[in-house]
Amino acid sequence: MLVPIRSFDDAKTRLAEVLDAAERRSLARAMATAVVRAALDLPVVVVTDDAEVIEWANTVDARALPVGVAGLNPSVSAAVDSLAAEGVERVIVAHADLPHARDLRHVDGAAVAIVPDRHGDGSNVLSVPTGAGFRFAYGPGSFARHQAEARRLGLGFEVVDDPDLAWDVDGPDDLPFDWRELLPLDLEGDLER
């Protein structure tokens, strides 16, 4: 499983009107930890060039993979190419902002599997064969673009309906839950300082 994370420091800036910088940082780290744990027995690779995220990946038994390219789509593509060169035939790409993630193993199949966000617009989790030449197109409207990419490559696609994985956190409307419940006890103390 592949989890792209740019950094915790500048994460979730669209939440600035409801959470301060320390809270956004703690939330981002807690959600990323939940996503890594939801891999269960799958190996996890964290795509990042950020030193702190690399250190964090080691604490959650994930392998950090610096790719040296900027941007979500180029960094995911570079990481998938790297894993393909290692002999990995299929990869699940899961975003690090899925607070209710419990089990990512079922996002799999013979073709492309997509868990759309709850609005049917984004691609929260995407499972693809590594050698297919799949072009990642994250951002607004990515769900439709990823389906079109699967068709372009002659691959089938399956839409995986999973309400837990469909819930991502982008803006204030995405926080109707008590996000502090996600925090491990050691991070709660950081917010008090």
C-alpha positions as protocol buffer text, in pm:
chain_id: "A"
residue {
  index: 1
  type: MET
  ca { x: 0 y: 0 z: 0 }
}
residue {
  index: 2
  type: LEU
  ca { x: 120 y: 347 z: -90 }
}
residue {
  index: 3
  type: VAL
  ca { x: 40 y: 655 z: 123 }
}
residue {
  index: 4
  type: PRO
  ca { x: 152 y: 994 z: -14 }
}
residue {
  index: 5
  type: ILE
  ca { x: 223 y: 1258 z: 254 }
}
residue {
  index: 6
  type: ARG
  ca { x: 385 y: 1591 z: 172 }
}
residue {
  index: 7
  type: SER
  ca { x: 431 y: 1701 z: 536 }
}
residue {
  index: 8
  type: PHE
  ca { x: 244 y: 1742 z: 863 }
}
residue {
  index: 9
  type: ASP
  ca { x: 339 y: 2108 z: 905 }
}
residue {
  index: 10
  type: ASP
  ca { x: 144 y: 2244 z: 610 }
}
residue {
  index: 11
  type: ALA
  ca { x: -136 y: 1988 z: 612 }
}
residue {
  index: 12
  type: LYS
  ca { x: -503 y: 2075 z: 598 }
}
residue {
  index: 13
  type: THR
  ca { x: -473 y: 2451 z: 556 }
}
residue {
  index: 14
  type: ARG
  ca { x: -839 y: 2467 z: 451 }
}
residue {
  index: 15
  type: LEU
  ca { x: -924 y: 2387 z: 814 }
}
residue {
  index: 16
  type: ALA
  ca { x: -752 y: 2704 z: 939 }
}
residue {
  index: 17
  type: GLU
  ca { x: -1083 y: 2873 z: 1020 }
}
residue {
  index: 18
  type: VAL
  ca { x: -1169 y: 2600 z: 1274 }
}
residue {
  index: 19
  type: LEU
  ca { x: -833 y: 2450 z: 1381 }
}
residue {
  index: 20
  type: ASP
  ca { x: -506 y: 2621 z: 1466 }
}
residue {
  index: 21
  type: ALA
  ca { x: -174 y: 2505 z: 1321 }
}
residue {
  index: 22
  type: ALA
  ca { x: -97 y: 2265 z: 1610 }
}
residue {
  index: 23
  type: GLU
  ca { x: -442 y: 2108 z: 1587 }
}
residue {
  index: 24
  type: ARG
  ca { x: -418 y: 2065 z: 1208 }
}
residue {
  index: 25
  type: ARG
  ca { x: -76 y: 1907 z: 1246 }
}
residue {
  index: 26
  type: SER
  ca { x: -200 y: 1666 z: 1515 }
}
residue {
  index: 27
  type: LEU
  ca { x: -508 y: 1578 z: 1311 }
}
residue {
  index: 28
  type: ALA
  ca { x: -302 y: 1511 z: 998 }
}
residue {
  index: 29
  type: ARG
  ca { x: -64 y: 1286 z: 1186 }
}
residue {
  index: 30
  type: ALA
  ca { x: -349 y: 1099 z: 1360 }
}
residue {
  index: 31
  type: MET
  ca { x: -535 y: 1040 z: 1033 }
}
residue {
  index: 32
  type: ALA
  ca { x: -218 y: 920 z: 861 }
}
residue {
  index: 33
  type: THR
  ca { x: -159 y: 678 z: 1147 }
}
residue {
  index: 34
  type: ALA
  ca { x: -516 y: 547 z: 1113 }
}
residue {
  index: 35
  type: VAL
  ca { x: -462 y: 488 z: 741 }
}
residue {
  index: 36
  type: VAL
  ca { x: -135 y: 301 z: 797 }
}
residue {
  index: 37
  type: ARG
  ca { x: -301 y: 85 z: 1063 }
}
residue {
  index: 38
  type: ALA
  ca { x: -589 y: 11 z: 824 }
}
residue {
  index: 39
  type: ALA
  ca { x: -341 y: -164 z: 594 }
}
residue {
  index: 40
  type: LEU
  ca { x: -340 y: -442 z: 854 }
}
residue {
  index: 41
  type: ASP
  ca { x: -105 y: -707 z: 711 }
}
residue {
  index: 42
  type: LEU
  ca { x: -22 y: -523 z: 387 }
}
residue {
  index: 43
  type: PRO
  ca { x: 324 y: -366 z: 359 }
}
residue {
  index: 44
  type: VAL
  ca { x: 305 y: 15 z: 367 }
}
residue {
  index: 45
  type: VAL
  ca { x: 522 y: 259 z: 174 }
}
residue {
  index: 46
  type: VAL
  ca { x: 495 y: 629 z: 260 }
}
residue {
  index: 47
  type: VAL
  ca { x: 584 y: 856 z: -31 }
}
residue {
  index: 48
  type: THR
  ca { x: 746 y: 1171 z: 105 }
}
residue {
  index: 49
  type: ASP
  ca { x: 1055 y: 1386 z: 92 }
}
residue {
  index: 50
  type: ASP
  ca { x: 985 y: 1540 z: 434 }
}
residue {
  index: 51
  type: ALA
  ca { x: 1236 y: 1442 z: 706 }
}
residue {
  index: 52
  type: GLU
  ca { x: 976 y: 1443 z: 984 }
}
residue {
  index: 53
  type: VAL
  ca { x: 735 y: 1223 z: 786 }
}
residue {
  index: 54
  type: ILE
  ca { x: 1022 y: 983 z: 710 }
}
residue {
  index: 55
  type: GLU
  ca { x: 1094 y: 960 z: 1083 }
}
residue {
  index: 56
  type: TRP
  ca { x: 723 y: 910 z: 1161 }
}
residue {
  index: 57
  type: ALA
  ca { x: 696 y: 633 z: 898 }
}
residue {
  index: 58
  type: ASN
  ca { x: 962 y: 439 z: 1085 }
}
residue {
  index: 59
  type: THR
  ca { x: 758 y: 463 z: 1407 }
}
residue {
  index: 60
  type: VAL
  ca { x: 449 y: 310 z: 1242 }
}
residue {
  index: 61
  type: ASP
  ca { x: 638 y: 24 z: 1072 }
}
residue {
  index: 62
  type: ALA
  ca { x: 610 y: 177 z: 726 }
}
residue {
  index: 63
  type: ARG
  ca { x: 887 y: 221 z: 474 }
}
residue {
  index: 64
  type: ALA
  ca { x: 955 y: 576 z: 361 }
}
residue {
  index: 65
  type: LEU
  ca { x: 1019 y: 626 z: -9 }
}
residue {
  index: 66
  type: PRO
  ca { x: 1159 y: 968 z: -102 }
}
residue {
  index: 67
  type: VAL
  ca { x: 1105 y: 1028 z: -474 }
}
residue {
  index: 68
  type: GLY
  ca { x: 1249 y: 1376 z: -518 }
}
residue {
  index: 69
  type: VAL
  ca { x: 963 y: 1513 z: -729 }
}
residue {
  index: 70
  type: ALA
  ca { x: 703 y: 1773 z: -638 }
}
residue {
  index: 71
  type: GLY
  ca { x: 329 y: 1733 z: -669 }
}
residue {
  index: 72
  type: LEU
  ca { x: 89 y: 1456 z: -580 }
}
residue {
  index: 73
  type: ASN
  ca { x: 46 y: 1301 z: -925 }
}
residue {
  index: 74
  type: PRO
  ca { x: 418 y: 1300 z: -1017 }
}
residue {
  index: 75
  type: SER
  ca { x: 522 y: 1166 z: -676 }
}
residue {
  index: 76
  type: VAL
  ca { x: 265 y: 884 z: -682 }
}
residue {
  index: 77
  type: SER
  ca { x: 368 y: 795 z: -1038 }
}
residue {
  index: 78
  type: ALA
  ca { x: 736 y: 789 z: -942 }
}
residue {
  index: 79
  type: ALA
  ca { x: 663 y: 572 z: -638 }
}
residue {
  index: 80
  type: VAL
  ca { x: 453 y: 326 z: -840 }
}
residue {
  index: 81
  type: ASP
  ca { x: 732 y: 302 z: -1100 }
}
residue {
  index: 82
  type: SER
  ca { x: 982 y: 238 z: -821 }
}
residue {
  index: 83
  type: LEU
  ca { x: 767 y: -37 z: -670 }
}
residue {
  index: 84
  type: ALA
  ca { x: 713 y: -193 z: -1014 }
}
residue {
  index: 85
  type: ALA
  ca { x: 1092 y: -206 z: -1058 }
}
residue {
  index: 86
  type: GLU
  ca { x: 1107 y: -396 z: -728 }
}
residue {
  index: 87
  type: GLY
  ca { x: 863 y: -655 z: -863 }
}
residue {
  index: 88
  type: VAL
  ca { x: 542 y: -528 z: -703 }
}
residue {
  index: 89
  type: GLU
  ca { x: 258 y: -603 z: -945 }
}
residue {
  index: 90
  type: ARG
  ca { x: -27 y: -413 z: -783 }
}
residue {
  index: 91
  type: VAL
  ca { x: -50 y: -113 z: -554 }
}
residue {
  index: 92
  type: ILE
  ca { x: -323 y: 39 z: -340 }
}
residue {
  index: 93
  type: VAL
  ca { x: -285 y: 416 z: -313 }
}
residue {
  index: 94
  type: ALA
  ca { x: -464 y: 552 z: -6 }
}
residue {
  index: 95
  type: HIS
  ca { x: -477 y: 916 z: 92 }
}
residue {
  index: 96
  type: ALA
  ca { x: -365 y: 998 z: 445 }
}
residue {
  index: 97
  type: ASP
  ca { x: -680 y: 1192 z: 539 }
}
residue {
  index: 98
  type: LEU
  ca { x: -924 y: 907 z: 594 }
}
residue {
  index: 99
  type: PRO
  ca { x: -1012 y: 929 z: 966 }
}
residue {
  index: 100
  type: HIS
  ca { x: -1248 y: 630 z: 966 }
}
residue {
  index: 101
  type: ALA
  ca { x: -1023 y: 390 z: 773 }
}
residue {
  index: 102
  type: ARG
  ca { x: -1043 y: 40 z: 920 }
}
residue {
  index: 103
  type: ASP
  ca { x: -945 y: -209 z: 649 }
}
residue {
  index: 104
  type: LEU
  ca { x: -793 y: -124 z: 311 }
}
residue {
  index: 105
  type: ARG
  ca { x: -726 y: -481 z: 198 }
}
residue {
  index: 106
  type: HIS
  ca { x: -1057 y: -521 z: 12 }
}
residue {
  index: 107
  type: VAL
  ca { x: -976 y: -242 z: -234 }
}
residue {
  index: 108
  type: ASP
  ca { x: -828 y: -486 z: -479 }
}
residue {
  index: 109
  type: GLY
  ca { x: -918 y: -684 z: -787 }
}
residue {
  index: 110
  type: ALA
  ca { x: -809 y: -785 z: -1131 }
}
residue {
  index: 111
  type: ALA
  ca { x: -845 y: -436 z: -1277 }
}
residue {
  index: 112
  type: VAL
  ca { x: -870 y: -86 z: -1131 }
}
residue {
  index: 113
  type: ALA
  ca { x: -1060 y: -47 z: -804 }
}
residue {
  index: 114
  type: ILE
  ca { x: -1166 y: 296 z: -683 }
}
residue {
  index: 115
  type: VAL
  ca { x: -1319 y: 417 z: -357 }
}
residue {
  index: 116
  type: PRO
  ca { x: -1468 y: 756 z: -442 }
}
residue {
  index: 117
  type: ASP
  ca { x: -1511 y: 1023 z: -180 }
}
residue {
  index: 118
  type: ARG
  ca { x: -1861 y: 1056 z: -38 }
}
residue {
  index: 119
  type: HIS
  ca { x: -1940 y: 1328 z: -293 }
}
residue {
  index: 120
  type: GLY
  ca { x: -1852 y: 1101 z: -588 }
}
residue {
  index: 121
  type: ASP
  ca { x: -1585 y: 1346 z: -702 }
}
residue {
  index: 122
  type: GLY
  ca { x: -1244 y: 1243 z: -566 }
}
residue {
  index: 123
  type: SER
  ca { x: -1052 y: 915 z: -551 }
}
residue {
  index: 124
  type: ASN
  ca { x: -977 y: 841 z: -185 }
}
residue {
  index: 125
  type: VAL
  ca { x: -836 y: 494 z: -249 }
}
residue {
  index: 126
  type: LEU
  ca { x: -720 y: 358 z: -584 }
}
residue {
  index: 127
  type: SER
  ca { x: -586 y: 11 z: -661 }
}
residue {
  index: 128
  type: VAL
  ca { x: -403 y: -38 z: -992 }
}
residue {
  index: 129
  type: PRO
  ca { x: -169 y: -283 z: -1160 }
}
residue {
  index: 130
  type: THR
  ca { x: 178 y: -125 z: -1157 }
}
residue {
  index: 131
  type: GLY
  ca { x: 278 y: -219 z: -1512 }
}
residue {
  index: 132
  type: ALA
  ca { x: -29 y: -80 z: -1688 }
}
residue {
  index: 133
  type: GLY
  ca { x: 100 y: 273 z: -1751 }
}
residue {
  index: 134
  type: PHE
  ca { x: -182 y: 421 z: -1544 }
}
residue {
  index: 135
  type: ARG
  ca { x: -173 y: 803 z: -1538 }
}
residue {
  index: 136
  type: PHE
  ca { x: -275 y: 940 z: -1201 }
}
residue {
  index: 137
  type: ALA
  ca { x: -497 y: 1247 z: -1209 }
}
residue {
  index: 138
  type: TYR
  ca { x: -576 y: 1345 z: -851 }
}
residue {
  index: 139
  type: GLY
  ca { x: -758 y: 1668 z: -773 }
}
residue {
  index: 140
  type: PRO
  ca { x: -1119 y: 1779 z: -820 }
}
residue {
  index: 141
  type: GLY
  ca { x: -1299 y: 1541 z: -1056 }
}
residue {
  index: 142
  type: SER
  ca { x: -1039 y: 1265 z: -1017 }
}
residue {
  index: 143
  type: PHE
  ca { x: -1298 y: 989 z: -977 }
}
residue {
  index: 144
  type: ALA
  ca { x: -1427 y: 1042 z: -1333 }
}
residue {
  index: 145
  type: ARG
  ca { x: -1076 y: 1092 z: -1472 }
}
residue {
  index: 146
  type: HIS
  ca { x: -948 y: 770 z: -1312 }
}
residue {
  index: 147
  type: GLN
  ca { x: -1242 y: 576 z: -1455 }
}
residue {
  index: 148
  type: ALA
  ca { x: -1167 y: 724 z: -1798 }
}
residue {
  index: 149
  type: GLU
  ca { x: -799 y: 629 z: -1759 }
}
residue {
  index: 150
  type: ALA
  ca { x: -895 y: 269 z: -1682 }
}
residue {
  index: 151
  type: ARG
  ca { x: -1111 y: 263 z: -1998 }
}
residue {
  index: 152
  type: ARG
  ca { x: -831 y: 420 z: -2204 }
}
residue {
  index: 153
  type: LEU
  ca { x: -598 y: 140 z: -2098 }
}
residue {
  index: 154
  type: GLY
  ca { x: -859 y: -128 z: -2165 }
}
residue {
  index: 155
  type: LEU
  ca { x: -878 y: -217 z: -1798 }
}
residue {
  index: 156
  type: GLY
  ca { x: -1200 y: -285 z: -1621 }
}
residue {
  index: 157
  type: PHE
  ca { x: -1278 y: -86 z: -1309 }
}
residue {
  index: 158
  type: GLU
  ca { x: -1473 y: -156 z: -996 }
}
residue {
  index: 159
  type: VAL
  ca { x: -1626 y: 109 z: -774 }
}
residue {
  index: 160
  type: VAL
  ca { x: -1583 y: -1 z: -413 }
}
residue {
  index: 161
  type: ASP
  ca { x: -1857 y: 130 z: -185 }
}
residue {
  index: 162
  type: ASP
  ca { x: -1705 y: 180 z: 160 }
}
residue {
  index: 163
  type: PRO
  ca { x: -1851 y: 462 z: 371 }
}
residue {
  index: 164
  type: ASP
  ca { x: -1551 y: 458 z: 608 }
}
residue {
  index: 165
  type: LEU
  ca { x: -1302 y: 506 z: 323 }
}
residue {
  index: 166
  type: ALA
  ca { x: -1529 y: 753 z: 142 }
}
residue {
  index: 167
  type: TRP
  ca { x: -1498 y: 1002 z: 429 }
}
residue {
  index: 168
  type: ASP
  ca { x: -1195 y: 1225 z: 377 }
}
residue {
  index: 169
  type: VAL
  ca { x: -1116 y: 1552 z: 549 }
}
residue {
  index: 170
  type: ASP
  ca { x: -1062 y: 1855 z: 330 }
}
residue {
  index: 171
  type: GLY
  ca { x: -1262 y: 2140 z: 482 }
}
residue {
  index: 172
  type: PRO
  ca { x: -1456 y: 2234 z: 798 }
}
residue {
  index: 173
  type: ASP
  ca { x: -1771 y: 2052 z: 681 }
}
residue {
  index: 174
  type: ASP
  ca { x: -1573 y: 1727 z: 693 }
}
residue {
  index: 175
  type: LEU
  ca { x: -1528 y: 1749 z: 1073 }
}
residue {
  index: 176
  type: PRO
  ca { x: -1869 y: 1656 z: 1217 }
}
residue {
  index: 177
  type: PHE
  ca { x: -1693 y: 1403 z: 1440 }
}
residue {
  index: 178
  type: ASP
  ca { x: -1475 y: 1470 z: 1745 }
}
residue {
  index: 179
  type: TRP
  ca { x: -1138 y: 1458 z: 1573 }
}
residue {
  index: 180
  type: ARG
  ca { x: -957 y: 1453 z: 1908 }
}
residue {
  index: 181
  type: GLU
  ca { x: -1076 y: 1093 z: 1954 }
}
residue {
  index: 182
  type: LEU
  ca { x: -828 y: 1000 z: 1680 }
}
residue {
  index: 183
  type: LEU
  ca { x: -531 y: 1129 z: 1878 }
}
residue {
  index: 184
  type: PRO
  ca { x: -312 y: 886 z: 2066 }
}
residue {
  index: 185
  type: LEU
  ca { x: -260 y: 992 z: 2425 }
}
residue {
  index: 186
  type: ASP
  ca { x: 97 y: 1104 z: 2356 }
}
residue {
  index: 187
  type: LEU
  ca { x: -22 y: 1356 z: 2095 }
}
residue {
  index: 188
  type: GLU
  ca { x: -299 y: 1503 z: 2310 }
}
residue {
  index: 189
  type: GLY
  ca { x: -33 y: 1647 z: 2542 }
}
residue {
  index: 190
  type: ASP
  ca { x: 127 y: 1829 z: 2247 }
}
residue {
  index: 191
  type: LEU
  ca { x: -190 y: 2034 z: 2201 }
}
residue {
  index: 192
  type: GLU
  ca { x: -191 y: 2149 z: 2563 }
}
residue {
  index: 193
  type: ARG
  ca { x: 155 y: 2310 z: 2541 }
}
